[in-house]
Structure formats: structure tokens, C-alpha cells
Amino acid sequence: MHFNASVVRRFTLLAALALSSAALAQPAPFSPEQREALGGIIREYLVKNPEVLQEAFTELQRRQQEAEQAGRAEVLTSERGKLENSPRDFVLGNPQGDVTMVEFLDYNCGYCKRAVADVKALIKADPKLRVVIKDFPVLGPGSVEASRVALAAKSQLSGDKLYEFHTKLMERRGQANGESAKAVAKEMGLDMARLDKDLESGEVNVTLQENMELGEKLGINGTPGFVIGNEVIAGAVGAEPLKQVIANTRK
């Protein structure tokens, strides 16, 4: 039985992809004898040409990325309301802005702390920019506690005062947790008894659950994560790249 090199190469690439995607669950178009013979040939070919497997995995990765992008686009369409206009979030910049930038953040994230200056600069430079902040505490119990206090503080703060609370907590040194968040609240003169009561309301937990579900659907597995139009940007990339995406979205 003879198979030329090009046929073996193509079949090897397809076989590797099929193995990666579990496509071998379907019957192979070869007899048992042919499959056994071809298996030996493929093994020998792979040993001599291991780069074929790299080609297969590169192609698989490309297909997976395409599938992720398609799924993300679907989520951006179906969840746009919750993403940009949830009454549970707070808005910075121009509430009637023509472009919305959503930031998923964690108060213990060093990169989020670094991004505070970027967001401030963007708001200052762009009077038409609308920014939505979403608490996304992924760095442990302390982060969850800090976010819960920040969300509870919304019943007493709004606008610039709420942004001041957010900034003070983000820029505070040390581990962010319930205690440090309450210290910021006390420093700003909040009614602490009312804050404790608001912490026990179901609204705080519902908000966090909504944010976590949105982040998961969008494939955001770290902070900060930015969403501008149909673009999802991971990490503290700096003000200029964000500015460019905002400009592109505006076009």
C-alpha cells in the first residue's frame, strides 16, 4: 500500500485537528487494515516532521479564537443593556456621551490602580466620553468585601462624591477589604449605620452576580478589562490605545 508524502502530510494535519476536536467519534473512511497501515506511516512521519503538529495546533488555536470572537460578539449584542445601562452601575464622565467605555475592576488589582490615571485623563480630554464602572472582584475575599462596601456606599453618594470614594479606595495603600473600604466611607462622612444596613440588602449581591456573569460571558478573566463598542481590551494598556479604540468606535 502506497501513500505519497503530500497525502500523508494533509491527512496528518487533518488527523491532528480531528484528535484535538474529538472529531474521531465519527467513522473513519478506511478499512481496519488501511487504518493500521496508515497509523504506522503517520507515526513515522510525525517523528520525522514534528512541525506538522505545530501547524495543526496553530490552526486549532485560530479556529478557537474565531469561535470565541463570534461568541463574544453575540454577547455584546444581547447583553448591551446590562453592560452599558444597568441602573446598578455608576457612570463617570458625560452621562449622555456618544461613546461608552466599560471598565471591570478589582480594588486589589495593581494594574487597575495604574489605570485610574488613564481613565481620569481620558475623561478630562474627551467631554463626550461616558465611563461605566463595574466591580469585578476576582482577587479573593478581601476584594469581594471592598466591592460590597463600595456598592453599598452608592445609596449615600453620587456623581463626583462617588468617584472620589472609588478613587480613594483604589489609591489606598495596603490590602483592600471591608475594613479599609469602611475606613474610606467614614473618612468621607457616610452614615455608617446606614452603610451596614445597605450591606445586608440583596441589591449588593445581585449587582456583583450580574457583573461576574457578564465578565464570564465576555471572557474577561482578569482586571482591568475594558469594553468599548465591540472591542474587549484586557489589561492596563494605557490611555493612548484606549483613546484610539474610542476614536474608531466613534467613526
N, C-alpha and C positions, 0 to 999 in steps of 0.2 A: 504494500500500500504506500502510495507516494503523495506527499503534500508539499507544494513549493513554499519557499520561505515567506513570500508575501501573504499567502493564505494563512500560514501558521501565525504570522505576526498579527494579522487582522483578527483572527479567531482568539488569539491570546489576549489581545486588548479587550475584546468583547467579553471574553470569559471572565477576566478580572473584574470588569464592571458589573457583570452579572452576579458574581460572587458577592461583591460589595453591596448590591441592592437586593439580594435574595431572589434574583430572577430565576435561579436554577430550580425553583419549585415547579416550573413548567417542564414538560418532557423535552429532552434534547432530540434534535433531528438526526441522530446517529444510532446505529445498532450497538449492542453491548460490546462487540468485538472492535468496532471502529472507535468507540469511546475509550476503550482501554488502550488501544494503539495510539490514539491521539493524545491521551493523557501523558503517556511517556514522552512523546515528542514535545508537548508543551512544557513539561518539566525541564527537559534538557534545554529547550530554547530559552526558558526563563533564567536558568542558571548562567547561560552564556550571554544573555541580553537582559539583565535586571532592570535596565532603564524603561522597559516596556511597562513594568508595574508602576513606575513613577508617572508615566503617561496616563495610565488608567486612573490612578488616584487623583491626578490633576484634573482629568475630565470629570471624575465623580465630584470633586470639590466644586468645579464650575457649575455642574448641574444642581448641587445642593444650594449654592449661593443664589442661583436663579430662582429656585423654589422658595427660598427664604425671602427674597425680594418681592416675589409675587404675593406671598402670604402677608408680608408687611404692608404692601400697597392696599390689599383688601382690608386690613385692619384700619389703616389710616382713613379709608373711605367710610367704613361702617362705624368707627368709634370717634369720628372727628368732633362730635358734640361733646362727649365726655373729655376728650383730650384738650380742647381749647376753651370750652364754655361751661365747664362744670361749676355750679354755684359753690362747691366746696373748696375751690382753689382761690388763691389771691393773685391779683393782677398788678403788675408794675408797668411803668411807662404810660403810654396812651391807651386807655381802655377802649377807645374806638379806632385803634391803629389799623392800618391796612395789611400788616403782616404780623402774625403771632409766632413768637418763639416760646416753646415749652421747655422748661428745664426740670429734669428729675434729679433730685439731690439727696444727700445724706449729710447730716451735721457733723459726722466724724470723718468725712472724706477730705483728705488733704487737697485733692485736685478740685473739689467743689469750693473749698476755701480760696484757692487760687483763682477760680473762675468768677468770684464775687466782683473783683475789679473789672473783669471783662464785661460782665453784664451791666455794671454801672456805666462803663464807657460807652457801650452800645446805646443804652437808654439816653444818655446825655447827648450823643451825636445824632441820634435818629428820633425826631419828635413824632414819627408815625409808627414807631415800633411798640408792639404790645407784648408783654412778657408774662407768662403764666408759670408759677412756681408749684411744683408737685413734690411733696415729701415722699421720699422713696428710701426708707431706712433699711439698708441691706447689710450693714456692718455690725450687727449684733444688738443685744437687748438695750444697751445704752442709747443707741441711735433711735430705737423704737420709742423709748421713753422721751427723748428730746423732741421727736416729731409729734408725739401725742400732746406734750405741753404747748408746742408751737401752734398746733391746730386748735387747741382749747383756747389759746390766747386770742384767737380771731374774734371771739364774741365780745371782746373788750377793745380791740384795736382794729384800725382800718387804714388804708392809704399809706401815707408816709410813716405813721407810727408803727404800722405792722411791718413795713420794710425795715424800719430801724430795729425792731425786735429781731427780725430774721438776720439782719447783718450783725448785730451784737452777738447773737448766739453762734453764728457761723465764724466770727472772728475771735471768739473767746478761746483762750488757751486751755489746753488740757482736754480730757475726755468729756464729750458732750453726753449728758444723760438727764434724767428727770430733775436731779438736784441742781445741776448747772443751769438748766433751762428755767427752773423756777427762780433761781437767783437773778437771772436777767429780767424776769417778769416783775419781781419785787423791786429791782432797781428802777424799773420804768413806772412804778406806782400802780400796778394792777391790783385789783381786789383778789387776794389770794384765796379767800374762802369761796368766792365765785369761781375762780380758776379750778379749784379742786372739784367743785360740783360739775363744772363743764367737762372735766376729765372723765367723769363717770358716765357721761352721756354716750349714747350709741353712735352719735354723729362722728365722733373722732375715729372710732374703729371702722365705720363704713367708709370714711374718706381714705384711710390707709389701705383698706381692702381694694377699693376702686383703683387707687394708684398702683398697687402691686400687680393687680390683674392686667391693667393697661401696659405696664412696663414689660410684663412677661409676654404678652401678645406681640409687642413690638420688638421683642428680642433684646431688650435693654437689660444686661446682666451686671452692669457696673454703673458707677456715678463719676462725674456728672454725665447725663445723657440728654441731648438736645434734639428737639423735633421742630423743624422749620418747614412749613409746607409739606412736601412729600419726602423730605430728607430727614434721616435719622443719623445724628452725629454722636459718636462715642468719645468720651474723654474731654479733658480741658484743652481744646485745640487752639485757644487764643481768640482774641477779638476779631482779627482780620479774616480768618477763614469763615467765621460765623457771619461777619458783615457781607462777605461775598455770597454766601448762600441766601441771605436775606435779600440782597440785590437781585439775584437770579429768580427768587420766588416772586418778587415784586414785578418782574418782567412778564 
